Amino acid sequence: MRKLSLVLLPILVLAMIAAPVSRSVQAQDGETLKIGLITDLTGALQLYGAELENGFTLGLDYATDGGLEIAGRPVEIVVRDYAGDADKAAQQARELIEVEGVEVLVGAPSSGVTQGLVSVAAEYGVILMAGPAADPRITGEFFEPTTFRACRNSYHDAFDIASWAVENVGPNYIQLAPDYAFGYGSVAAFNYAFITKGATFVQDAIFAPTDTTEFGPYIQEIVDSGADGVIVTWAGSSSINLFQQMSEAGIGVDEDKPVLITGFGSNDDVSSFVDDSQVGNVGLIVYHYTLPDNEVNDWLVKQHEERYNEEPDLFTECGFATAQALAAGIEAAGGSTLPDDLIPALEGITWEGPKGEYTMRAEDHQALMPMYVVRLIDAQPDAFKYYELIAEVSAEDAAPPCESGADRSSDTLDCTPLAERAAE
């Protein structure tokens, strides 16, 4: 027994030295609250990264009436650019907590990067406000009590368009997605939503490397599949190549080719590949500044135009809503960012954001919000006014399944992962 104790003692001491220590001290009133924003400003998702930063900055301004103070604490946003590097993002998160004294993390555009941030936040005992990364597993399979998401996930996208597509396009589908976390999560979400609505998938999803620029072989496989529609999930600069090549191949254009089912992206992306042949196309969209009709969105549009000399974009709303939720939660927690205080303050919170009413679901920390189905009506509009609204899908109808674990279930919501439900 003595030998066992002598062997274990140095190991335990080393472990205590090496392990990060969770915060357990309440910040004092008046002490600066540092929020670490980890985003992509120079990598492949830099467009979304800038939208997140701009939206979060404006959302914090709106939530604090311009005072940048929450519960008596002045707020400082510390921004880090991970430049598309997941390892760099994780290291930045650690440095923000250990060196900069950041109490809350926000980010990121990439699902793979955000998965790493989920682990870091849980390890250090800080709250992570995730987004715009859309992988459902961030608040599902990889659920941690310290992670919250005020932005949509891929299930929202899928349920947003599924009913319309099955009714108007047909029952048979194929999917194309990027070969990484975002693509896997998206494919699973669209499979579930479309099958729920009565659709069939003619073959397994096609996964292409994220750096693909020549999509010819994948497009030919789609054409040969005989599907009524192809569901395309993609992100980043190569989207331009993908949609141009699909249009050239007749997908979404010719009557004898599959109909293109996808989400309309950021304004700059859309302007790079749409032409008059695509006018009339219908698709889902997370947010466009012309769609919501409420005072919060009016404020966002006006301030964004004044400060950045352009209209808010696809994920500006995500950053804005994230800041609103975080500010309300910290206010309710009396200025505390400790998990024991902030987690219950955020669970179940509702607020009025750019798209209307949002609710932070307590069971999996995933926000519920409205979504949109739109038709492209102009390929070269002024001020990016591309769309007409086909349908606003309610927060209830776009709600994703809860998969945070059976032990997170409530009286009204089953959170058993779908794979486990299917096996029963």
VOTOR-777156 format. One record per residue (C-alpha): residue in one letter; x, y, z. Coordinates in steps of 0.25 Angstrom, whole numbers, padded with zeros to 4 digits, always signed. Layout:
// residues N
AXYZ
...
This chain:
// residues 424
M+0000+0000+0000
R+0011+0010+0003
K+0018+0007-0010
L+0005+0010-0017
S+0004+0023-0010
L+0018+0027-0013
V+0016+0024-0028
L+0003+0032-0029
L+0006+0044-0021
P+0016+0050-0031
I+0006+0047-0042
L-0005+0054-0035
V+0003+0066-0032
L+0007+0067-0047
A-0007+0066-0051
M-0011+0077-0042
I+0000+0086-0047
A-0003+0083-0062
A-0019+0083-0061
P-0026+0096-0063
V-0033+0101-0051
S-0048+0105-0053
R-0052+0119-0048
S-0058+0119-0035
V-0057+0134-0031
Q-0069+0143-0034
A-0064+0156-0041
Q-0066+0169-0034
D-0076+0180-0038
G-0069+0190-0047
E-0059+0180-0051
T-0057+0179-0066
L-0064+0167-0073
K-0055+0162-0084
I-0062+0154-0095
G-0053+0146-0105
L-0058+0146-0119
I-0051+0135-0127
T-0054+0137-0142
D-0048+0135-0156
L-0044+0148-0162
T-0033+0143-0172
G-0036+0128-0175
A-0046+0121-0184
L-0058+0126-0176
Q-0054+0140-0174
L-0067+0146-0180
Y-0075+0139-0169
G-0065+0143-0158
A-0066+0157-0161
E-0081+0156-0161
L-0080+0149-0147
E-0071+0160-0142
N-0080+0172-0147
G-0093+0165-0142
F-0087+0162-0128
T-0082+0177-0127
L-0095+0183-0131
G-0103+0173-0123
L-0095+0176-0110
D-0097+0191-0113
Y-0112+0189-0115
A-0114+0180-0102
T-0107+0191-0094
D-0113+0203-0100
G-0100+0208-0105
G-0093+0207-0091
L-0085+0195-0093
E-0088+0191-0078
I-0095+0179-0073
A-0099+0178-0058
G-0090+0190-0055
R-0078+0183-0062
P-0071+0190-0074
V-0070+0181-0085
E-0057+0179-0094
I-0058+0170-0106
V-0044+0163-0109
V-0044+0158-0124
R-0035+0147-0129
D-0034+0142-0143
Y-0031+0127-0145
A-0029+0128-0160
G-0036+0115-0163
D-0026+0107-0153
A-0034+0099-0143
D-0021+0096-0134
K-0019+0111-0134
A-0033+0114-0130
A-0032+0105-0118
Q-0018+0111-0114
Q-0024+0125-0115
A-0036+0121-0106
R-0026+0116-0095
E-0018+0128-0096
L-0030+0137-0095
I-0035+0130-0083
E-0021+0128-0076
V-0014+0141-0080
E-0025+0151-0084
G-0034+0148-0073
V-0046+0145-0083
E-0058+0140-0075
V-0067+0136-0087
L-0063+0131-0101
V-0071+0133-0114
G-0069+0126-0127
A-0067+0121-0138
P-0071+0120-0153
S-0065+0106-0154
S-0072+0094-0148
G-0059+0087-0147
V-0053+0099-0140
T-0065+0100-0131
Q-0064+0086-0127
G-0050+0089-0121
L-0055+0101-0114
V-0066+0093-0107
S-0056+0084-0101
V-0047+0096-0097
A-0059+0103-0090
A-0063+0091-0083
E-0049+0089-0078
Y-0047+0103-0072
G-0061+0104-0067
V-0065+0116-0076
I-0078+0118-0084
L-0076+0117-0099
M-0086+0124-0108
A-0085+0116-0121
G-0088+0120-0135
P-0090+0122-0147
A-0084+0108-0148
A-0096+0099-0151
D-0093+0085-0148
P-0104+0080-0139
R-0094+0071-0131
I-0089+0084-0124
T-0102+0084-0116
G-0105+0069-0118
E-0095+0058-0118
F-0083+0067-0113
F-0092+0074-0103
E-0086+0081-0091
P-0094+0089-0081
T-0084+0101-0083
T-0088+0102-0098
F-0100+0110-0103
R-0104+0114-0117
A-0113+0126-0121
C-0111+0123-0135
R-0118+0112-0144
N-0112+0098-0147
S-0114+0090-0159
Y-0127+0084-0154
H-0133+0097-0155
D-0128+0098-0170
A-0134+0085-0173
F-0148+0086-0166
D-0148+0100-0173
I-0149+0095-0187
A-0153+0080-0185
S-0168+0082-0186
W-0167+0091-0198
A-0158+0083-0206
V-0165+0070-0204
E-0178+0076-0208
N-0173+0084-0220
V-0160+0077-0225
G-0163+0062-0223
P-0160+0051-0213
N-0146+0046-0218
Y-0133+0053-0214
I-0118+0052-0213
Q-0108+0060-0205
L-0095+0067-0207
A-0087+0072-0196
P-0073+0076-0191
D-0064+0065-0185
Y-0063+0070-0171
A-0071+0073-0158
F-0081+0083-0164
G-0084+0074-0176
Y-0086+0062-0168
G-0096+0069-0158
S-0103+0075-0170
V-0105+0062-0177
A-0111+0055-0164
A-0120+0067-0162
F-0126+0067-0176
N-0127+0052-0176
Y-0135+0053-0164
A-0144+0065-0168
F-0147+0060-0182
I-0150+0046-0178
T-0159+0051-0167
K-0167+0059-0178
G-0168+0046-0187
A-0156+0047-0196
T-0146+0036-0200
F-0131+0037-0203
V-0127+0030-0216
Q-0113+0027-0211
D-0103+0031-0200
A-0098+0045-0199
I-0087+0050-0207
F-0075+0056-0199
A-0065+0065-0206
P-0052+0071-0201
T-0053+0085-0196
D-0043+0090-0205
T-0050+0084-0218
T-0050+0094-0229
E-0054+0084-0241
F-0067+0078-0237
G-0070+0071-0251
P-0069+0056-0246
Y-0079+0059-0234
I-0088+0067-0243
Q-0089+0055-0253
E-0092+0046-0242
I-0103+0055-0237
V-0109+0055-0251
D-0108+0040-0253
S-0115+0038-0240
G-0129+0041-0245
A-0132+0049-0233
D-0143+0059-0234
G-0135+0069-0226
V-0121+0070-0220
I-0118+0076-0207
V-0105+0084-0207
T-0098+0088-0194
W-0086+0096-0196
A-0078+0108-0190
G-0066+0117-0193
S-0060+0122-0206
S-0061+0110-0214
S-0076+0111-0214
I-0075+0120-0226
N-0068+0109-0234
L-0078+0099-0229
F-0091+0107-0233
Q-0085+0112-0246
Q-0082+0098-0250
M-0095+0093-0246
S-0102+0104-0254
E-0094+0101-0266
A-0098+0086-0265
G-0113+0089-0265
I-0115+0086-0250
G-0126+0095-0245
V-0128+0100-0259
D-0132+0089-0269
E-0145+0082-0267
D-0139+0068-0269
K-0128+0071-0258
P-0130+0070-0243
V-0135+0083-0236
L-0125+0090-0227
I-0129+0090-0213
T-0119+0099-0205
G-0118+0110-0196
F-0115+0124-0201
G-0103+0130-0195
S-0096+0143-0192
N-0099+0154-0202
D-0085+0154-0207
D-0085+0139-0210
V-0099+0140-0217
S-0094+0152-0226
S-0082+0144-0230
F-0090+0132-0237
V-0105+0136-0239
D-0109+0140-0253
D-0123+0142-0260
S-0124+0127-0262
Q-0126+0125-0248
V-0137+0135-0245
G-0149+0128-0240
N-0140+0118-0232
V-0146+0115-0218
G-0137+0112-0206
L-0136+0113-0191
I-0128+0125-0184
V-0124+0127-0170
Y-0126+0142-0170
H-0126+0154-0180
Y-0128+0168-0176
T-0140+0170-0185
L-0148+0159-0178
P-0152+0162-0164
D-0161+0173-0160
N-0158+0177-0146
E-0152+0189-0139
V-0139+0181-0135
N-0136+0177-0149
D-0139+0192-0153
W-0129+0197-0143
L-0119+0186-0148
V-0120+0190-0163
K-0119+0205-0160
Q-0107+0204-0151
H-0100+0194-0159
E-0101+0203-0172
E-0096+0215-0164
R-0084+0208-0157
Y-0080+0198-0168
N-0085+0205-0181
E-0093+0192-0185
E-0105+0184-0181
P-0104+0173-0171
D-0102+0159-0176
L-0105+0145-0174
F-0099+0143-0161
T-0099+0157-0155
E-0112+0153-0149
C-0106+0141-0142
G-0095+0150-0136
F-0105+0160-0132
A-0115+0150-0125
T-0103+0143-0118
A-0099+0157-0112
Q-0113+0159-0107
A-0115+0146-0101
L-0101+0147-0094
A-0104+0161-0089
A-0118+0157-0083
G-0112+0144-0077
I-0101+0152-0070
E-0110+0163-0065
A-0120+0152-0059
A-0108+0146-0052
G-0104+0159-0046
G-0091+0161-0054
S-0086+0147-0051
T-0081+0138-0062
L-0078+0126-0054
P-0085+0114-0059
D-0093+0111-0046
D-0099+0125-0048
L-0100+0127-0063
I-0104+0114-0068
P-0118+0115-0061
A-0119+0129-0065
L-0118+0126-0080
E-0126+0113-0079
G-0140+0116-0084
I-0138+0131-0087
T-0146+0138-0098
W-0143+0150-0105
E-0147+0159-0117
G-0136+0158-0127
P-0134+0162-0142
K-0143+0150-0147
G-0154+0152-0136
E-0155+0143-0123
Y-0144+0134-0119
T-0144+0124-0108
M-0132+0117-0102
R-0136+0103-0100
A-0132+0098-0086
E-0130+0083-0090
D-0119+0085-0100
H-0116+0100-0100
Q-0120+0102-0114
A-0128+0114-0118
L-0141+0113-0126
M-0144+0124-0136
P-0152+0126-0149
M-0146+0123-0162
Y-0149+0127-0177
V-0152+0121-0191
V-0149+0131-0202
R-0150+0132-0217
L-0139+0139-0225
I-0146+0150-0233
D-0134+0158-0237
A-0120+0154-0241
Q-0114+0168-0241
P-0122+0176-0231
D-0119+0189-0224
A-0114+0187-0209
F-0115+0172-0210
K-0130+0171-0211
Y-0130+0158-0217
Y-0142+0151-0211
E-0157+0151-0209
L-0162+0144-0197
I-0169+0130-0200
A-0171+0126-0185
E-0167+0130-0171
V-0165+0116-0164
S-0169+0118-0149
A-0159+0114-0138
E-0167+0102-0135
D-0168+0097-0149
A-0153+0099-0151
A-0149+0093-0137
P-0138+0083-0137
P-0139+0070-0130
C-0132+0070-0116
E-0120+0060-0115
S-0112+0065-0103
G-0115+0052-0096
A-0126+0044-0090
D-0123+0050-0076
R-0125+0064-0081
S-0140+0060-0085
S-0151+0068-0079
D-0166+0065-0077
T-0168+0071-0091
L-0156+0068-0099
D-0148+0055-0102
C-0134+0057-0103
T-0129+0043-0106
P-0120+0043-0118
L-0127+0039-0131
A-0118+0027-0133
E-0122+0022-0120
R-0136+0024-0122
A-0135+0016-0135
A-0128+0005-0128
E-0139+0003-0118
